């Protein structure tokens, strides 16, 4: 006879969806986000419930959440738990793309999504809808078009101009994104996408070659936007942000470009009605700032920024999501002498037959943080020289 050992309490509950097993494209950084989110939920007087199936993470330790469901982050398991616990709502912003992809089913079932609404998140996640939004707001972005077949894709690519970036919507770690330079390569790439992701809308972007890449992580409460950090990539655009060395704060961009990125980030966050976290990625070419994409959730750089500046950004963001506080209620003091560099970690020695060339599909399996006093640091100068060669 089956028995259920989980007895629901009468307290108000919040469920946090984790990111599942560590894998390339999504890993341990989201455990930091979930852990600090759970602690914030408890501070606000709710019962914190964690759903995740990774024994290697802190968020699944017995003393972090009030209740842990050690279950796969699949809809069937989650729905049974929701029906059983009857929570006030579910947080999907802290568990990376795995958790975010479940927002649609939660919305369809009438489950409250804590923080940013499903429709606003979907605008950011759907590459076509997001590009339409940028067009409406007169924010520069690479020319694009959408396709559902190889014929459509070739027509779009010839209109926007090669090289193009081919990518599907709602993917993890840049999965199956490709940069192609002619019709033959495009046809092969689209056929591969349709075979592995049938029915998925394909977005064809003009690829901005030989440009700098930067990104912003921010918190928005619907009224104000706080810029947590602005990072500049050492690698050129076209390398996935997870595989790039990110420098905090920026070191080579001018004030006009930085101010433009900040202004754009605030406009997008407010337009999308973000309640919580957002990450926006930019390409800068010939002094012009273009928006590449926006992620309406915690990014892999959120813990990096929090540790670099010594600020509990995930705690703040979770309280904002819950509606417990506004940004004006927090005193945020950032402390960083010199620069912090996010350093990607690769495991190519364990996968000897894998193509080691970096591109838009993420290949790193982790990251480290390195602090340097100034840009004359020997390690940084050597790294910058090596990576800058890709631009020549």
N, C-alpha and C positions, 0 to 999 in steps of 0.2 A: 504494500500500500504506500503510495507516495505521500510525503508530508512536506509542508512548507514551514521552514524554521524562521522565516522572516515575518515578524509581526509589526504591522504599520503602527506608528505612534500617532498621536493626535496633534503633534506640532506641525507648523507650516514647513513645507519641505521644498528644497530646490535640488534638482538633479543636474549633475555635470557630466557631459559625455566626453570620454577620453579619446585618445587617438589610436588605440589598439596596439598591435605589436610594432616594435621599431622596425623600420625598413627604409630603404633608400628613398629620399624625397620627403620623409616625415619621421621624426625620431624623438629623442629624449627631451628636446627643448620644449615640447608641448607638455611634458610632465611638470616642468617648473610652473607653467601657466596654470594647469589644473590644480596643482597643490596650493598655490597662493590664492587661487579662486575659492577653493574649498574653505581655507582658513578665513577668508573674508566673509563668506556666507555664514559661518559659525559666529563670527564677530557681530554680524547683523541680527542674530537671534533666530536664524532658520536652522532646520535640520539639514545638514549637507549630505547628499547621497551621490556617490561616485559609481559610474559604470565604466569599467575598463577591464581588460584581460591580460595586462602585461605585468608579470611578477617582478620585473627588474626596475619598476618605477616607484618613486616615493609616494605618488598619489594613490597607490594601492596598498600602502602600509596600513596596518590595522588601526593606528592611532591618528590618522589624518582626517578621514571623513567620519561622520557619525555612523554611516552605514555604507558598506562596500558591496556592490554586486560584481563579482569577478566573472563577468560574462563577455562574450564577443560583442563588439560594437556593431551589431547587425539589427535591422529593424524588428525582426520577430522577437528577439530577446528584449529589446528596449520597450516595445509596446506592452508586453506582458508585465514588465516592472512598473511602467507608468499606470497601467490599470490597477495594479496592486497598491501602489503607494499614493496615488492621487496627489501629485505635487502641485505647488503653485505655478511652476513652470520649469523649463529645461534650458540650460545654457549650452549653446553650441559653438561659441566663439573661442573656447580655450583648447579644444582638441584637434586643431588643425583642419585639414580638408576633409578627413574622415567624418568628423562630427558635423561639419558644415553641410555636407552632402545629404545629411538626414533631415535637414530643416524642412524640405518640401513635404515629406511624409508627416512630420509633426504638424505642420500648418494644415495639411489636408484633413488630419484627424481632430483639428480644433485644439491642439495642445499649445499653451502659451509659450512662445519663445522669448526668453528673457533677453532684453537689450534690443538690438536692431531687429526690425520685423523681417519676415521671410521675403516679402516682395522687394524691399529695399536691398537686402542682401543679394537677391536674384539679379537685380539690375547690374550690380558690380560683377557678379560671377558670369553672367551671360555676356560674352564678348561683344556680341552684336548690339544688345540693349545698352551696354556701357558706352560703346562708341557713339551711339545715337545721342546719349546724354551729354557726352563731351561736345558733340557737334552743336547741340542746343545751347550749351553754355559758352560757346566760342573759345574752348580750350584746345590748344593744338594737340594733335595725335596723329600717328602714322595713317596714311590712306589705307582703307580696308574694304573688304566685301565678304559676304557669306556664301557658302556653297554646300550642296548636298550630293554633288556628283563630280566626276573628273572633268566633264565638259564645263560645268559651272565654274569650277576652280580655275581652269585654264583661262576662261573668259575674264574672270576677276583679276587674275595675276597679270594678264596683259594690260588691263586697265590701270591697276595701281602701280605697275612697274616692278621688274625684278631688280635685286633679290627680294624674295618674300618669305615671311615667317608663316608656316602652316601650323595651326593649332586647334584642338577641340575645346569645347567649354567644359567646365567642372572637372578639371584634371588635377592629379596630385604630382607635385614636383616636376612640372613641365613635361609630363608623360606624353611621349610621341610627338612632341613639338619638333619641327625641322625647319632649317633655313635652306631654301632651294633657289637655284639660279636659272632654271630653264623649264620648258614644258615637260620634258621627259622625267626629270627629277620630281616635278610636281605631281605628275600622274602616279608615279610609284608611291609617293608619300600619301596621297589621298586614298589610293586603293588599300594601303596598309591600315590607315585610320578607319576606313569603312569596314574592313574585315574584323578589326579588333574592337571597335566602338560603333557598331551599327546604329544608324539613326541619329548619331550625334551631329549637331551643327558644326561645320568646319569654318573657321575664320581665316581669311587670307589677309595678312598685313604686309604693307611695304616695310622692308627691313631697313632701318636707319644704320647704315654701315659707318664704321670709323667714328663713333661718338662715345661720349662718356655716359656712364649710368650712375644713378643715385636713387635713394629711396627715403621715405619718411614714414615713421610710425607715430600715430597720434591717438589721443582719446577725445571723444566728443560726447557731450551730454545733451545734445540737441540745441543748445544755446551758445556754448563756448567750445572752442577746440584748443587742446593743449598739445603742442608738438613735443613728443617725448625725445625724439632724436632725428638728426639728418645725417645719413651715411653716404659716403661716396665709394664706389667700387674702384678697385685698382684695375681689374680686368676690363676689357672693352665690352660694350653692349653686345649681346648675343650669347654670352656665357650666363647660365642660370644663376640667379642671385644666391642660391644656396651653395654654389661652387665658387663664388667670388670672395675675395678678401674685401671686407667692408671696413672703412675707416670712419671713426666717430671722434670729433665732428669732421665736416668736410675739410679737405686740405688743398684742393686745387681749383675749386669753383669760385667764381666771383660773387660779390655781394648781390648784384642784380639778379643773377641766376638763382641764388639761394632764396632771396626774397620772393621771386616768382614762384618757386616750388612751394614755399610756405603759403602764399596766397592761394594757389591752386588747391593745395591740400585742404585748406580750411573751407573753400567753396564746395569742394566735392563732399566732404564729411557732412556739412550742413544740408546740402542738396539731397543726400541719401538718407537724411534723418538718422545718422549713426548714433546709437546709444551703446557706447563701449569703445571697442578697438577698431582701427583701420590701418592698413599698410598700403602706401601708394608708391609705385615705381616709375621713375622718369628716365628719359634719354635726353641728353643735351648735345645739340649739334650746331656749330656756327653761332653760339650764343643764344639759340632758341631752345626753350624747354618744351618737350613733348611728354604726354602721359602715356605710359605703356599699359599699365593695369592697376586695379585697386583690389585689395583683399579685405573684406569686411569682417576681420577676425584677428586674433593674435597671430603674429608672424613668427618665423624662427628667430628673428632679430629682436623681438620684444624682451626676452630674458637677457640678451646681450646688452641692450641699452639699460635695463634696470640694474644689472650688476655693475656696468661701467660707471653709471652716475650715482649708484647707491640709493636709488629711490624705489619704493615698493609699488611700481606702476601697475602690476597685476591686481594688487589689493584695491588700489584706487579705481581701476577700470571696472572691477567686479561690483564695487559699491555703486558706481555710476549706472551699470547695467540694471542693478536691482532697483534703482530709483531712490536709494537710501540717501545719497548725497549728490550735490552738484560739484563741478570742478572748483568753483569759488570757495567751497568749504575746506579745501586742502591747501596747505602751504608746501609747495614743492621746491626743494633746494637741491640743485644738482652740483655734485663735486667730482671733478675730473681734472687732474693735472696732466697736461700733454694730450695724448691720443690713445684710444682703445681700438684694436684691430681684431675683427672677427676672422679667424683663420680656419678655413675648411679642412676637414680630415678625410682622407680617401683610404680605401681598403683594397687597392688594386692588387696588392700582394696575395690576397685571398681569392681574387678572381683573375687569374693570369691571362685568360683568353678574352677578357672584356676590352673593348675599344677604349683607350685612355684619353682620347681627344675630348676636350670639353666643348659643350654647346648648350643649346636651350633646354635640353633634358638633364635633370639633376643627377649627379653620380656620387657626390660626397655622402659619407655615412655618419658624419658628426662635425663638431666644430670646437674650437678652443678660443680663448680670449687672451690677447697679448697687449700689455700696456707699454707704451714707449713715451719717453720724455719729450722728444721733438722729432721733426722729420729728418734730422741728420743721423738718426739711429742707424748703425751699419746694417742691421737685419732689414730694416724697412727700405733703405736705399737700394740694397741688392735685389729685394723682392720687386720693387717698383721698376727697376731697370729691366728685369727679366720679363715682367708682365707687359710693360710698355712696348716691348718688341713686337707684340701682336698687332699693334696699331700701325706699325711702319709698313 
